[in-house]
Amino acid sequence: MDMFANLWLGFGVTLELKPISFTLFGLLEQAVVYRLPINIFLCFLGCMIGTLVGVLPGVGPIATIAMLLPITFGLDPVGALIMLAGIYYGAQYGGSTTAILVNIPGEATSVVTVLDGHQMARNGRAGVALGISAIGSFFAGTVATLIIASLAIPLTRVALLFGPAEYFSLMVMGLIFAVVLARGSVVKAIAMVLCGLMLSTVGQDLETGADRMTFRWAELSDGLDFAAIAMGMFGFAEILRNLENPETRDVLKNKIGKLLPSWQDLKDAAKPILRGTFIGSALGILPGNGAVLGPFASYTVEKKIAKDPSRFGRGAIEGVAGPESANNAGAQTSFIPLLTLGIPPNAVMALMVGAMTIHGIVPGPQVMEKRPDLFWGMIASMWIGNLMLLIINMPLIGLWVKLLKVPYNMLFPAILMFCSIGIYSINNNPFDVVMTAFFGMVGYALMKMGFEVAPLLLGFVLGKLMEEYLRRSILMSRGDWSVFVDFVNRPISATLIVIAVIMIVVAFLPSINKSRDEVFTE
Protein backbone atom coordinates (compact mmCIF):
# COMPACT_ATOMS: atom_id res chain seq x y z
CA MET A 1 0.00 0.00 0.00
CA ASP A 2 2.90 2.36 0.75
CA MET A 3 4.11 1.95 -2.81
CA PHE A 4 0.79 3.05 -4.33
CA ALA A 5 0.48 5.95 -1.87
CA ASN A 6 3.96 7.12 -2.87
CA LEU A 7 3.15 6.72 -6.57
CA TRP A 8 0.01 8.81 -5.99
CA LEU A 9 2.27 11.49 -4.47
CA GLY A 10 4.49 11.23 -7.56
CA PHE A 11 1.59 11.65 -9.97
CA GLY A 12 0.43 14.65 -7.96
CA VAL A 13 3.89 16.26 -8.31
CA THR A 14 4.06 15.52 -12.05
CA LEU A 15 0.54 16.84 -12.74
CA GLU A 16 0.82 19.85 -10.38
CA LEU A 17 -0.26 23.22 -11.78
CA LYS A 18 2.45 25.83 -11.17
CA PRO A 19 2.02 29.62 -11.42
CA ILE A 20 3.80 31.23 -14.38
CA SER A 21 3.79 35.00 -14.87
CA PHE A 22 3.94 36.80 -18.24
CA THR A 23 4.63 40.50 -18.72
CA LEU A 24 4.75 40.50 -22.55
CA PHE A 25 8.21 42.12 -22.62
CA GLY A 26 7.11 44.93 -20.31
CA LEU A 27 4.08 45.99 -22.37
CA LEU A 28 1.67 45.12 -19.54
CA GLU A 29 1.68 47.10 -16.31
CA GLN A 30 0.92 43.99 -14.25
CA ALA A 31 2.12 40.45 -14.91
CA VAL A 32 -0.48 37.95 -16.07
CA VAL A 33 -0.31 34.76 -13.98
CA TYR A 34 -1.34 31.38 -15.38
CA ARG A 35 -1.31 28.03 -13.61
CA LEU A 36 0.19 25.44 -15.95
CA PRO A 37 1.31 21.78 -15.64
CA ILE A 38 5.00 22.61 -16.17
CA ASN A 39 6.32 19.17 -15.23
CA ILE A 40 4.05 17.46 -17.76
CA PHE A 41 5.28 19.88 -20.43
CA LEU A 42 8.92 19.16 -19.52
CA CYS A 43 8.22 15.41 -19.61
CA PHE A 44 6.70 15.80 -23.10
CA LEU A 45 9.63 17.96 -24.22
CA GLY A 46 12.14 15.40 -22.94
CA CYS A 47 10.31 12.54 -24.70
CA MET A 48 10.21 14.48 -27.99
CA ILE A 49 13.90 15.45 -27.83
CA GLY A 50 14.80 11.89 -26.81
CA THR A 51 12.88 10.40 -29.75
CA LEU A 52 14.55 12.90 -32.09
CA VAL A 53 18.10 12.08 -30.93
CA GLY A 54 17.26 8.37 -31.01
CA VAL A 55 16.04 8.64 -34.61
CA LEU A 56 19.15 10.52 -35.78
CA PRO A 57 22.12 8.12 -35.94
CA GLY A 58 25.24 9.48 -34.27
CA VAL A 59 23.39 11.82 -31.89
CA GLY A 60 23.01 9.90 -28.64
CA PRO A 61 21.26 10.75 -25.35
CA ILE A 62 24.63 11.19 -23.60
CA ALA A 63 25.73 14.09 -25.81
CA THR A 64 22.22 15.58 -25.78
CA ILE A 65 21.87 15.51 -21.98
CA ALA A 66 25.38 16.97 -21.62
CA MET A 67 24.42 19.74 -24.06
CA LEU A 68 21.17 20.52 -22.21
CA LEU A 69 22.66 20.54 -18.70
CA PRO A 70 23.15 24.36 -18.76
CA ILE A 71 19.46 24.84 -19.59
CA THR A 72 18.48 23.00 -16.39
CA PHE A 73 20.13 25.72 -14.24
CA GLY A 74 17.02 27.88 -14.44
CA LEU A 75 14.52 25.04 -13.97
CA ASP A 76 13.01 23.51 -10.86
CA PRO A 77 15.06 20.38 -9.93
CA VAL A 78 12.05 18.06 -10.28
CA GLY A 79 11.15 19.38 -13.74
CA ALA A 80 14.78 19.36 -14.89
CA LEU A 81 15.34 15.71 -13.93
CA ILE A 82 11.97 14.66 -15.39
CA MET A 83 13.00 16.22 -18.72
CA LEU A 84 16.46 14.61 -18.72
CA ALA A 85 14.99 11.20 -17.83
CA GLY A 86 12.50 11.59 -20.70
CA ILE A 87 15.38 12.20 -23.11
CA TYR A 88 17.03 8.94 -22.04
CA TYR A 89 14.10 6.54 -22.35
CA GLY A 90 12.66 8.51 -25.31
CA ALA A 91 15.89 7.83 -27.21
CA GLN A 92 15.24 4.08 -26.86
CA TYR A 93 11.93 4.49 -28.74
CA GLY A 94 13.55 6.62 -31.46
CA GLY A 95 16.46 4.24 -31.97
CA SER A 96 14.12 1.43 -32.98
CA THR A 97 12.46 3.63 -35.65
CA THR A 98 15.80 4.17 -37.40
CA ALA A 99 16.76 0.50 -37.04
CA ILE A 100 13.52 -0.70 -38.65
CA LEU A 101 13.18 1.90 -41.41
CA VAL A 102 16.80 2.68 -42.33
CA ASN A 103 18.75 -0.44 -41.29
CA ILE A 104 20.93 1.75 -39.02
CA PRO A 105 20.66 1.49 -35.20
CA GLY A 106 19.92 4.97 -33.83
CA GLU A 107 21.16 3.76 -30.44
CA ALA A 108 23.58 1.04 -29.28
CA THR A 109 20.62 -0.75 -27.69
CA SER A 110 18.84 -0.92 -31.08
CA VAL A 111 21.59 -2.88 -32.85
CA VAL A 112 19.69 -6.18 -32.49
CA THR A 113 16.43 -4.65 -33.77
CA VAL A 114 18.09 -4.09 -37.14
CA LEU A 115 18.39 -7.85 -37.77
CA ASP A 116 14.67 -8.65 -37.98
CA GLY A 117 13.06 -5.20 -37.84
CA HIS A 118 14.43 -4.02 -41.18
CA GLN A 119 13.68 -7.39 -42.78
CA MET A 120 10.05 -7.02 -41.66
CA ALA A 121 10.05 -3.56 -43.27
CA ARG A 122 11.42 -4.97 -46.54
CA ASN A 123 8.69 -7.62 -46.44
CA GLY A 124 6.05 -4.86 -46.31
CA ARG A 125 5.48 -5.13 -42.53
CA ALA A 126 7.25 -1.93 -41.38
CA GLY A 127 4.09 -0.68 -39.64
CA VAL A 128 3.66 -3.94 -37.70
CA ALA A 129 7.35 -3.86 -36.64
CA LEU A 130 7.01 -0.26 -35.43
CA GLY A 131 3.70 -1.03 -33.71
CA ILE A 132 4.92 -4.12 -31.85
CA SER A 133 8.10 -2.23 -30.89
CA ALA A 134 6.03 0.61 -29.36
CA ILE A 135 3.61 -1.76 -27.58
CA GLY A 136 6.47 -3.88 -26.19
CA SER A 137 8.35 -0.78 -25.05
CA PHE A 138 5.25 0.63 -23.32
CA PHE A 139 4.52 -2.64 -21.51
CA ALA A 140 8.17 -2.99 -20.45
CA GLY A 141 8.27 0.64 -19.29
CA THR A 142 5.13 0.13 -17.19
CA VAL A 143 6.51 -3.03 -15.54
CA ALA A 144 9.92 -1.36 -14.99
CA THR A 145 8.22 1.62 -13.31
CA LEU A 146 6.45 -0.73 -10.89
CA ILE A 147 9.73 -2.59 -10.23
CA ILE A 148 11.47 0.71 -9.41
CA ALA A 149 8.63 1.73 -7.09
CA SER A 150 8.57 -1.65 -5.31
CA LEU A 151 12.36 -1.91 -4.85
CA ALA A 152 12.91 1.74 -3.92
CA ILE A 153 11.84 1.60 -0.25
CA PRO A 154 13.61 -1.69 0.76
CA LEU A 155 16.82 -0.73 -1.07
CA THR A 156 16.82 2.72 0.51
CA ARG A 157 16.41 1.16 3.98
CA VAL A 158 19.41 -1.07 3.27
CA ALA A 159 21.41 1.90 1.99
CA LEU A 160 20.73 3.82 5.23
CA LEU A 161 22.73 1.11 7.04
CA PHE A 162 25.77 1.97 4.90
CA GLY A 163 28.69 3.92 6.34
CA PRO A 164 31.66 5.43 4.45
CA ALA A 165 33.43 2.03 4.22
CA GLU A 166 30.33 0.34 2.72
CA TYR A 167 29.84 3.12 0.18
CA PHE A 168 33.49 2.95 -0.87
CA SER A 169 33.30 -0.84 -1.29
CA LEU A 170 30.02 -0.55 -3.20
CA MET A 171 31.62 1.92 -5.63
CA VAL A 172 34.63 -0.36 -6.09
CA MET A 173 32.28 -3.23 -6.91
CA GLY A 174 30.32 -0.99 -9.31
CA LEU A 175 33.47 -0.06 -11.21
CA ILE A 176 34.55 -3.73 -11.36
CA PHE A 177 31.15 -4.62 -12.85
CA ALA A 178 31.64 -1.81 -15.40
CA VAL A 179 35.01 -3.36 -16.32
CA VAL A 180 33.64 -6.90 -16.66
CA LEU A 181 30.63 -5.78 -18.75
CA ALA A 182 32.64 -3.44 -20.99
CA ARG A 183 33.26 -4.53 -24.56
CA GLY A 184 36.75 -5.57 -25.62
CA SER A 185 39.79 -6.12 -23.45
CA VAL A 186 39.40 -6.25 -19.66
CA VAL A 187 42.83 -4.62 -19.31
CA LYS A 188 41.73 -1.70 -21.52
CA ALA A 189 38.55 -1.27 -19.46
CA ILE A 190 40.60 -1.20 -16.23
CA ALA A 191 42.90 1.40 -17.81
CA MET A 192 39.87 3.56 -18.67
CA VAL A 193 38.51 3.36 -15.11
CA LEU A 194 41.92 4.31 -13.67
CA CYS A 195 42.18 7.25 -16.11
CA GLY A 196 38.76 8.44 -14.98
CA LEU A 197 39.74 8.18 -11.31
CA MET A 198 42.95 10.09 -12.03
CA LEU A 199 41.15 12.88 -13.90
CA SER A 200 38.76 13.27 -10.95
CA THR A 201 41.70 14.24 -8.69
CA VAL A 202 42.65 17.26 -10.85
CA GLY A 203 42.00 20.51 -8.96
CA GLN A 204 42.12 21.51 -5.31
CA ASP A 205 42.46 18.90 -2.58
CA LEU A 206 39.19 18.28 -0.73
CA GLU A 207 40.70 18.99 2.71
CA THR A 208 43.93 20.97 2.34
CA GLY A 209 42.91 23.10 -0.65
CA ALA A 210 46.31 22.47 -2.30
CA ASP A 211 46.35 22.31 -6.11
CA ARG A 212 46.82 18.84 -7.62
CA MET A 213 47.90 18.20 -11.22
CA THR A 214 46.83 21.67 -12.36
CA PHE A 215 50.23 22.54 -13.92
CA ARG A 216 49.69 26.04 -12.45
CA TRP A 217 46.72 26.68 -14.73
CA ALA A 218 44.20 28.72 -12.76
CA GLU A 219 41.38 27.33 -14.96
CA LEU A 220 42.03 23.83 -13.59
CA SER A 221 41.91 24.82 -9.89
CA ASP A 222 38.23 23.92 -9.67
CA GLY A 223 38.85 20.61 -11.42
CA LEU A 224 37.91 19.40 -14.89
CA ASP A 225 34.38 20.22 -15.98
CA PHE A 226 32.19 17.13 -16.07
CA ALA A 227 30.12 18.46 -19.01
CA ALA A 228 33.29 19.17 -21.03
CA ILE A 229 34.52 15.58 -20.64
CA ALA A 230 31.09 14.07 -21.36
CA MET A 231 30.42 16.30 -24.38
CA GLY A 232 33.93 15.80 -25.78
CA MET A 233 34.15 12.03 -25.27
CA PHE A 234 30.61 11.25 -26.43
CA GLY A 235 29.54 14.24 -28.55
CA PHE A 236 32.53 15.53 -30.51
CA ALA A 237 34.23 12.11 -30.73
CA GLU A 238 31.03 10.48 -32.02
CA ILE A 239 30.69 13.17 -34.71
CA LEU A 240 34.27 12.55 -35.85
CA ARG A 241 33.65 8.79 -35.94
CA ASN A 242 30.48 9.18 -38.00
CA LEU A 243 32.09 11.59 -40.46
CA GLU A 244 34.87 9.07 -41.02
CA ASN A 245 32.44 6.39 -42.21
CA PRO A 246 30.83 6.73 -45.67
CA GLU A 247 27.14 7.65 -45.45
CA THR A 248 24.97 4.69 -46.48
CA ARG A 249 21.27 4.88 -45.71
CA ASP A 250 18.78 2.34 -46.92
CA VAL A 251 15.71 4.50 -46.25
CA LEU A 252 12.53 2.47 -46.77
CA LYS A 253 10.76 3.45 -49.98
CA ASN A 254 7.77 1.14 -49.54
CA LYS A 255 4.62 2.20 -47.73
CA ILE A 256 4.82 1.70 -43.97
CA GLY A 257 1.39 0.07 -43.85
CA LYS A 258 -0.90 -0.43 -40.87
CA LEU A 259 0.67 0.23 -37.46
CA LEU A 260 -1.60 -1.98 -35.37
CA PRO A 261 -0.44 -5.62 -35.27
CA SER A 262 -2.94 -8.40 -35.97
CA TRP A 263 -4.23 -10.72 -33.24
CA GLN A 264 -1.81 -13.43 -34.42
CA ASP A 265 1.12 -10.97 -34.28
CA LEU A 266 0.18 -10.06 -30.70
CA LYS A 267 -0.01 -13.77 -29.72
CA ASP A 268 3.41 -14.42 -31.29
CA ALA A 269 4.95 -11.39 -29.55
CA ALA A 270 3.32 -11.72 -26.09
CA LYS A 271 5.77 -14.21 -24.54
CA PRO A 272 8.91 -12.56 -26.04
CA ILE A 273 7.69 -9.21 -24.64
CA LEU A 274 7.30 -10.75 -21.16
CA ARG A 275 10.69 -12.47 -21.30
CA GLY A 276 12.40 -9.38 -22.72
CA THR A 277 10.87 -7.18 -20.01
CA PHE A 278 12.25 -9.28 -17.16
CA ILE A 279 15.65 -9.88 -18.82
CA GLY A 280 16.06 -6.15 -19.48
CA SER A 281 14.85 -5.20 -15.99
CA ALA A 282 17.39 -7.50 -14.33
CA LEU A 283 20.36 -6.51 -16.52
CA GLY A 284 19.53 -2.78 -16.42
CA ILE A 285 20.41 -2.62 -12.72
CA LEU A 286 23.96 -3.87 -13.36
CA PRO A 287 26.72 -1.25 -13.63
CA GLY A 288 28.50 -0.76 -16.95
CA ASN A 289 26.85 -2.15 -20.07
CA GLY A 290 23.95 -3.85 -18.28
CA ALA A 291 21.18 -1.93 -20.09
CA VAL A 292 22.96 -2.40 -23.44
CA LEU A 293 23.29 -6.17 -22.90
CA GLY A 294 19.53 -6.60 -22.30
CA PRO A 295 18.43 -6.61 -25.98
CA PHE A 296 21.33 -8.91 -26.96
CA ALA A 297 20.47 -11.38 -24.19
CA SER A 298 16.77 -11.30 -25.11
CA TYR A 299 17.49 -11.95 -28.80
CA THR A 300 19.80 -14.86 -27.93
CA VAL A 301 17.15 -16.41 -25.64
CA GLU A 302 14.38 -16.04 -28.24
CA LYS A 303 16.54 -17.59 -30.96
CA LYS A 304 17.55 -20.55 -28.78
CA ILE A 305 14.02 -21.45 -27.63
CA ALA A 306 12.39 -20.89 -31.06
CA LYS A 307 10.98 -23.95 -32.85
CA ASP A 308 12.52 -22.68 -36.10
CA PRO A 309 15.63 -20.55 -35.38
CA SER A 310 16.23 -20.08 -39.12
CA ARG A 311 13.35 -17.52 -39.15
CA PHE A 312 15.53 -15.10 -37.17
CA GLY A 313 17.29 -12.59 -39.39
CA ARG A 314 14.52 -12.92 -42.00
CA GLY A 315 11.79 -10.90 -40.30
CA ALA A 316 10.76 -12.82 -37.15
CA ILE A 317 8.48 -10.65 -35.02
CA GLU A 318 9.94 -12.24 -31.86
CA GLY A 319 13.32 -10.75 -32.84
CA VAL A 320 11.79 -7.27 -32.55
CA ALA A 321 9.35 -7.70 -29.63
CA GLY A 322 11.80 -9.25 -27.14
CA PRO A 323 14.84 -6.97 -27.63
CA GLU A 324 12.76 -3.79 -27.77
CA SER A 325 11.02 -4.69 -24.49
CA ALA A 326 14.39 -5.50 -22.89
CA ASN A 327 15.79 -2.25 -24.25
CA ASN A 328 13.16 -0.02 -22.60
CA ALA A 329 12.97 -2.01 -19.35
CA GLY A 330 16.76 -1.81 -18.93
CA ALA A 331 16.80 1.92 -19.62
CA GLN A 332 14.37 2.52 -16.76
CA THR A 333 15.63 0.06 -14.14
CA SER A 334 19.10 1.62 -14.51
CA PHE A 335 17.61 4.45 -12.40
CA ILE A 336 17.34 2.09 -9.38
CA PRO A 337 21.02 2.26 -8.25
CA LEU A 338 21.04 6.02 -8.89
CA LEU A 339 17.89 6.87 -6.94
CA THR A 340 18.38 4.45 -4.02
CA LEU A 341 22.16 4.19 -3.59
CA GLY A 342 23.44 7.28 -5.42
CA ILE A 343 25.61 5.08 -7.70
CA PRO A 344 25.36 5.70 -11.47
CA PRO A 345 25.35 2.35 -13.36
CA ASN A 346 26.15 3.87 -16.78
CA ALA A 347 27.30 7.05 -18.52
CA VAL A 348 23.78 8.54 -18.81
CA MET A 349 23.15 8.04 -15.09
CA ALA A 350 26.53 9.69 -14.44
CA LEU A 351 25.16 12.75 -16.24
CA MET A 352 22.03 12.58 -14.07
CA VAL A 353 24.32 12.70 -11.01
CA GLY A 354 25.86 15.84 -12.52
CA ALA A 355 22.40 17.37 -12.99
CA MET A 356 21.40 16.58 -9.38
CA THR A 357 24.68 18.05 -8.09
CA ILE A 358 24.06 21.26 -10.07
CA HIS A 359 20.83 21.73 -8.09
CA GLY A 360 22.51 20.97 -4.75
CA ILE A 361 20.96 17.49 -4.40
CA VAL A 362 23.24 14.70 -3.16
CA PRO A 363 22.19 11.42 -4.85
CA GLY A 364 21.57 8.58 -2.43
CA PRO A 365 19.10 7.19 0.10
CA GLN A 366 18.60 10.60 1.73
CA VAL A 367 16.79 11.85 -1.39
CA MET A 368 13.71 9.76 -0.59
CA GLU A 369 13.49 11.24 2.91
CA LYS A 370 14.48 14.84 2.17
CA ARG A 371 12.95 15.23 -1.30
CA PRO A 372 10.12 12.69 -1.70
CA ASP A 373 8.53 14.97 -4.31
CA LEU A 374 11.65 14.64 -6.49
CA PHE A 375 12.04 10.89 -5.93
CA TRP A 376 8.45 9.81 -6.56
CA GLY A 377 7.80 12.56 -9.11
CA MET A 378 10.56 11.13 -11.33
CA ILE A 379 9.24 7.57 -11.00
CA ALA A 380 5.63 8.59 -11.79
CA SER A 381 6.80 10.70 -14.75
CA MET A 382 8.36 7.57 -16.32
CA TRP A 383 4.97 5.92 -16.74
CA ILE A 384 3.41 9.14 -18.06
CA GLY A 385 6.39 9.57 -20.42
CA ASN A 386 5.97 6.02 -21.76
CA LEU A 387 2.28 6.68 -22.41
CA MET A 388 3.19 9.92 -24.21
CA LEU A 389 5.77 8.10 -26.35
CA LEU A 390 3.20 5.45 -27.32
CA ILE A 391 0.72 8.14 -28.39
CA ILE A 392 3.06 10.63 -30.11
CA ASN A 393 5.36 8.19 -31.92
CA MET A 394 2.71 6.49 -34.04
CA PRO A 395 1.42 9.62 -35.87
CA LEU A 396 4.94 11.09 -36.26
CA ILE A 397 6.48 8.16 -38.16
CA GLY A 398 6.19 10.09 -41.47
CA LEU A 399 8.02 13.07 -39.97
CA TRP A 400 10.89 10.87 -38.72
CA VAL A 401 11.24 9.30 -42.18
CA LYS A 402 11.59 12.76 -43.78
CA LEU A 403 14.08 13.79 -41.10
CA LEU A 404 16.19 10.71 -41.83
CA LYS A 405 16.72 11.99 -45.39
CA VAL A 406 18.67 15.05 -44.11
CA PRO A 407 22.37 14.53 -45.09
CA TYR A 408 24.93 14.18 -42.27
CA ASN A 409 27.09 16.97 -43.71
CA MET A 410 24.21 19.39 -42.98
CA LEU A 411 23.31 17.86 -39.63
CA PHE A 412 26.66 17.63 -37.85
CA PRO A 413 27.78 21.31 -38.14
CA ALA A 414 24.53 22.32 -36.44
CA ILE A 415 25.09 19.74 -33.66
CA LEU A 416 28.67 20.94 -33.21
CA MET A 417 27.51 24.56 -32.95
CA PHE A 418 24.84 23.80 -30.32
CA CYS A 419 27.31 21.67 -28.33
CA SER A 420 29.83 24.53 -28.27
CA ILE A 421 27.17 27.08 -27.26
CA GLY A 422 25.95 24.76 -24.48
CA ILE A 423 29.45 24.21 -23.07
CA TYR A 424 30.33 27.93 -23.25
CA SER A 425 27.11 28.96 -21.50
CA ILE A 426 27.89 26.91 -18.35
CA ASN A 427 30.68 29.22 -17.11
CA ASN A 428 30.88 31.75 -20.00
CA ASN A 429 34.45 30.56 -20.39
CA PRO A 430 36.04 29.79 -23.81
CA PHE A 431 38.53 27.51 -22.01
CA ASP A 432 35.69 25.01 -21.50
CA VAL A 433 35.09 24.84 -25.27
CA VAL A 434 38.83 24.24 -25.84
CA MET A 435 38.82 21.44 -23.21
CA THR A 436 35.75 19.88 -24.85
CA ALA A 437 37.51 19.87 -28.23
CA PHE A 438 40.61 18.35 -26.58
CA PHE A 439 38.60 15.55 -24.96
CA GLY A 440 36.80 15.05 -28.27
CA MET A 441 40.13 14.33 -29.97
CA VAL A 442 41.19 12.09 -27.07
CA GLY A 443 37.87 10.22 -27.17
CA TYR A 444 38.17 9.71 -30.93
CA ALA A 445 41.73 8.39 -30.56
CA LEU A 446 40.62 6.00 -27.80
CA MET A 447 37.77 4.68 -29.98
CA LYS A 448 40.20 4.07 -32.84
CA MET A 449 42.46 2.08 -30.50
CA GLY A 450 39.59 -0.09 -29.27
CA PHE A 451 39.03 1.53 -25.86
CA GLU A 452 35.50 2.03 -24.52
CA VAL A 453 35.13 5.49 -22.96
CA ALA A 454 32.05 4.85 -20.76
CA PRO A 455 34.14 3.31 -17.91
CA LEU A 456 36.30 6.47 -17.94
CA LEU A 457 33.26 8.69 -17.36
CA LEU A 458 32.01 6.41 -14.57
CA GLY A 459 35.46 6.51 -12.94
CA PHE A 460 35.50 10.31 -13.18
CA VAL A 461 32.04 10.71 -11.62
CA LEU A 462 32.68 8.25 -8.79
CA GLY A 463 36.28 9.38 -8.22
CA LYS A 464 35.59 12.34 -5.92
CA LEU A 465 32.95 10.41 -3.96
CA MET A 466 35.30 7.45 -3.56
CA GLU A 467 38.11 9.72 -2.34
CA GLU A 468 35.79 11.34 0.20
CA TYR A 469 34.47 8.01 1.53
CA LEU A 470 37.99 6.54 1.59
CA ARG A 471 39.28 9.41 3.74
CA ARG A 472 36.30 9.25 6.09
CA SER A 473 36.74 5.48 6.51
CA ILE A 474 40.45 5.77 7.28
CA LEU A 475 39.86 8.64 9.74
CA MET A 476 37.07 6.77 11.55
CA SER A 477 39.21 3.61 11.78
CA ARG A 478 42.26 5.65 12.90
CA GLY A 479 44.36 4.59 9.93
CA ASP A 480 43.35 0.93 9.91
CA TRP A 481 43.05 -0.12 6.23
CA SER A 482 41.51 -3.48 7.19
CA VAL A 483 38.23 -1.64 7.88
CA PHE A 484 37.09 -2.50 4.32
CA VAL A 485 37.51 -6.27 4.80
CA ASP A 486 36.49 -6.59 8.46
CA PHE A 487 33.85 -9.38 8.43
CA VAL A 488 33.13 -8.89 12.14
CA ASN A 489 32.41 -5.15 12.30
CA ARG A 490 31.83 -4.35 8.60
CA PRO A 491 30.34 -7.51 7.01
CA ILE A 492 28.59 -5.60 4.18
CA SER A 493 31.79 -3.81 3.12
CA ALA A 494 33.84 -7.01 3.29
CA THR A 495 31.26 -8.95 1.25
CA LEU A 496 31.19 -6.27 -1.47
CA ILE A 497 35.00 -6.27 -1.72
CA VAL A 498 35.06 -10.09 -1.94
CA ILE A 499 32.45 -10.02 -4.76
CA ALA A 500 34.54 -7.40 -6.60
CA VAL A 501 37.73 -9.48 -6.27
CA ILE A 502 35.97 -12.67 -7.43
CA MET A 503 34.49 -10.85 -10.45
CA ILE A 504 37.83 -9.46 -11.62
CA VAL A 505 39.65 -12.79 -11.06
CA VAL A 506 36.96 -14.70 -12.96
CA ALA A 507 37.08 -12.16 -15.82
CA PHE A 508 40.82 -12.88 -16.27
CA LEU A 509 40.38 -16.66 -16.43
CA PRO A 510 41.20 -17.73 -20.03
CA SER A 511 38.03 -19.83 -20.53
CA ILE A 512 35.73 -17.11 -19.11
CA ASN A 513 37.54 -14.38 -21.04
CA LYS A 514 37.13 -16.34 -24.28
CA SER A 515 33.40 -16.95 -23.76
CA ARG A 516 32.97 -13.29 -22.77
CA ASP A 517 34.53 -12.22 -26.09
CA GLU A 518 32.29 -14.68 -27.96
CA VAL A 519 29.16 -13.23 -26.29
CA PHE A 520 30.11 -9.67 -27.26
CA THR A 521 31.00 -10.79 -30.80
CA GLU A 522 27.64 -12.55 -31.18
Residue, then its C-alpha position, 0 to 999 in steps of 0.5 A: m500500500d505504501m508503494f501506491a500511496n507514494l506513486w500517488l504522491g508522484f503523480g500529484v507532483t508531475l501533474e501539479l499546476k504551477p504559477i507562471s507570470f507573463t509580462l509580454f516584454g514589459l508591455l503590460e503594467q501587471a504580470v499575467v499569472y497562469r497556472l500550468p502543468i510545467n512538469i508534464f510539459l517538460c516530460f513531453l519535451g524530454c520525450m520528444i527530444g529523446t525520440l529525435v536524438g534516437v532517430l538521428p544516428g550518431v546523436g546519442p542521449i549522452a551528448t544531448i543531456a550533456m548539451l542541455l545541462p546548462i538549460t536546467f540551471g534555471l529550472d526547478p530540480v524536479g522538472a529538470l530531472i523529469m525532462l532529462a529522464g524523458i530524453y534517455y528513455g525517449a531515445q530508446y523508442g527513437g532508436s528502434t524507428t531508425a533500425i527498422l526503417v533505415n537499417i541503421p541502429g539509432e542507439a547502441t541498444s537498437v543494434v539487435t532490432v536491425l536484424d529482424g526489424h528491417q527485414m520485416a520492413r522490406n517484407g512490407r510489414a514496417g508498420v507492424a514492426l514499429g507497432i509491436s516495438a512501441i507496444g512492447s516498449f510501453f509494456a516494459g516501461t510500465v513493468a519497470t516503473l512498478i519494479i522501481a517503485s517496489l524496490a525503492i523503499p527496501l533498497t533505501r532502507v538497506a542503503l541507510l545502514f551503509g557507512p563510508a566504508e560500505y559506500f566505498s566498497l560498493m563503488v569499487m564493486g560498481l566499477i569492477f562490474a563496469v570493467v567486466l561488462a565493458r566490450g573488448s579487453v578487460v585490461k583496456a577497461i581497467a585502464m579507462v577506469l583508472c584514467g577516470l579516477m585520475l582525472s577526478t583528482v585534478g583541482q584543489d584537494l578536498e581537505t587541504g585546498a592544495d592544487r593537484m595536477t593543475f600545472r599552475w593553470a588557474e582554470l584547472s583549480d576547480g577541477l575538470d568540468f564534467a560536461a566538457i569531458a562528457m560532451g567531448m568524449f561522447g559528442f565531438a568524438e562520435i561526430l568525428r567517428n560518423l564523419e569518417n564512415p561513408e554515409t549509407r542509408d537504406v531508407l525504406k521506400n515502400k509504404i509503412g502500412k498499418l501500425l496496429p499488429s494483428w491478433q496473431d502478431l500479438k499472440d506471437a509477440a506476447k511471450p517474447i515481450l514478457r521475457g524481454t521485459f524481465i531480462g532487461s529489468a534484471l540486466g539494467i540494474l547492473p553497472g556498466n553495459g547492463a542496459v545495453l546487454g539486455p536486448f542482446a540477451s533477449y534476442t539470444v534467448e528467443k533464438k535458442i528457444a524458437k521452434d525454427p531458429s532459421r526464421f531469425g534474421r529474416g523478419a521474425i516478429e519475436g526478434v523485434a518484440g523481445p529486444e525492444s522490451a528488454n531495451n526499454a525495461g533496462a533503460q528505466t531500471s538503470f535508475i534504481p542504483l542512482l535513486t536508491l544508492g546514489i551510484p550511477p550504473n552507466a554514462v547517462m546516469a553519471l550525467m544525471v548525477g551531474a544534474m542533481t549536483i548542479h541543483g545541490i541534491v546529493p544522490g543517495p538514500q537521503v533523497m527519498e526522505k528529504r525530497p520525496d517529491l523529487f524521488w516519486g515525481m521522477i518515478a511517476s513521470m516515467w509511466i506518463g512519459n511512456l504513455m506519451l511516447l506510445i501516443i506521439n510516436m505512431p502519428l509522427i512516423g512520417l516526420w521521422v522518415k523525412l528527417l532521416k533523409v537530411p544529409y549528415n554533412m548538414l546535420f553535424p555542423a549544427i550539432l557541433m555549434f549547439c554543443s559549443i554554445g551549451i558548453y560555453s554557456i555553463n561558465n561563459n568561459p572559452f577555455d571550457v570549449v577548448m577542453t571539450a575539443f581536446f577531450g573530443m580528440v582524445g575520445y576519438a583516438l581512444m575509440k580508434m584504439g579499441f578503448e570504450v570510454a564509458p568506464l572512464l566517465l564512470g570513474f571520473v564521476l565516482g572518483k571524488l565520492m570514492e576519495e571522500y568516503l575513503r578518507r572518512s573510513i580511514l579517519m574513523s578507523r584511525g588509519d586501519w586499512s583493514v576496515f574495508v575487509d572486516f567481516v566482524n564489524r563491517p560484514i557488508s563492506a567485506t562482502l562487497i570487496v570479496i564479490a569485486v575481487i571474485m568478479i575481476v579474477v573470474a574475468f581474467l580466467p582464459s576460458i571465461n575471457k574467451s566466452r565473454d569475447e564470444v558473447f560480445t561478438e555474437 
